[in-house]
Amino acid sequence: MVKTIKEEKLKWVLPIVKKEVKLIDVSKVCPYGKRSLERWVALYKDKGEAGLEPKSTEPKTQKEETPIWMKERVVEVRKKTKKCVLKIH
């Protein structure tokens, strides 16, 4: 039983790389698309097993949270002026 995504990809890629079967034949029985198999084979040939590791989809940078002092200042100004945040801006 396959436990990781990497193992699942290897299960489909290794026979193609070892030239035991053709990519077209595998794509007929594989639940993934032909283009996915092509990309996985290319990654395996280029980077080996490490190329088949799933990549993070998290953003590389995150916006910083608004500082508390600024939030407090906005609340103060809103109370004094009775205006919404957009009008204060």
C-alpha positions as CSV (number, residue, x, y, z in Angstrom):
1,M,0.0,0.0,0.0
2,V,1.3,3.4,-1.0
3,K,1.8,5.7,2.0
4,T,3.1,9.0,0.5
5,I,2.6,11.0,-2.7
6,K,6.2,10.4,-3.6
7,E,5.7,6.6,-3.5
8,E,2.6,6.9,-5.6
9,K,4.4,8.9,-8.3
10,L,7.4,6.5,-8.2
11,K,5.0,3.6,-8.7
12,W,4.0,5.0,-12.1
13,V,7.3,6.6,-13.1
14,L,9.8,3.8,-12.5
15,P,8.5,1.3,-15.1
16,I,8.6,4.1,-17.7
17,V,12.1,5.2,-16.8
18,K,13.4,1.6,-16.8
19,K,11.8,1.2,-20.2
20,E,9.7,-1.8,-19.1
21,V,6.6,-0.1,-20.5
22,K,5.8,2.9,-22.7
23,L,4.4,6.1,-21.3
24,I,1.3,5.9,-23.6
25,D,0.5,2.4,-22.3
26,V,0.8,3.5,-18.6
27,S,-1.3,6.6,-19.3
28,K,-4.2,4.3,-20.3
29,V,-4.4,2.6,-16.9
30,C,-3.1,5.4,-14.7
31,P,-5.7,7.5,-12.9
32,Y,-3.5,10.6,-13.6
33,G,-3.2,12.4,-16.9
34,K,-0.6,11.7,-19.6
35,R,0.8,15.2,-19.1
36,S,1.3,14.6,-15.4
37,L,3.2,11.4,-16.1
38,E,5.4,13.3,-18.6
39,R,6.2,15.9,-16.0
40,W,6.9,13.3,-13.4
41,V,9.3,11.4,-15.7
42,A,11.1,14.6,-16.6
43,L,11.4,15.6,-12.9
44,Y,12.7,12.1,-12.1
45,K,15.3,12.2,-14.8
46,D,16.4,15.7,-13.8
47,K,16.4,15.5,-10.0
48,G,15.9,11.8,-9.1
49,E,13.5,10.8,-6.4
50,A,13.8,14.2,-4.7
51,G,12.1,15.8,-7.7
52,L,8.9,13.9,-7.0
53,E,8.5,15.3,-3.5
54,P,5.3,17.5,-3.3
55,K,6.1,21.2,-3.2
56,S,4.5,23.5,-0.7
57,T,1.7,25.7,-1.9
58,E,2.0,28.2,0.9
59,P,2.8,31.8,-0.2
60,K,6.5,32.5,0.0
61,T,5.8,35.8,1.8
62,Q,3.1,36.7,4.1
63,K,1.7,40.1,4.9
64,E,2.5,41.2,8.3
65,E,-0.3,41.8,10.7
66,T,-1.2,45.4,11.4
67,P,0.5,46.4,14.7
68,I,-1.7,46.7,17.8
69,W,-0.8,50.3,18.4
70,M,-2.1,51.2,14.9
71,K,-5.3,49.3,15.5
72,E,-5.8,51.1,18.8
73,R,-5.2,54.5,17.1
74,V,-7.8,53.7,14.5
75,V,-10.3,52.9,17.1
76,E,-9.6,56.1,19.0
77,V,-9.9,58.2,15.8
78,R,-13.2,56.5,14.9
79,K,-14.6,57.2,18.3
80,K,-13.7,60.9,18.1
81,T,-14.8,61.5,14.5
82,K,-17.7,59.0,14.3
83,K,-16.4,58.0,10.8
84,C,-15.7,54.7,9.3
85,V,-12.2,53.4,8.5
86,L,-12.4,54.3,4.8
87,K,-13.3,57.9,5.5
88,I,-10.5,58.2,8.0
89,H,-8.0,57.0,5.4
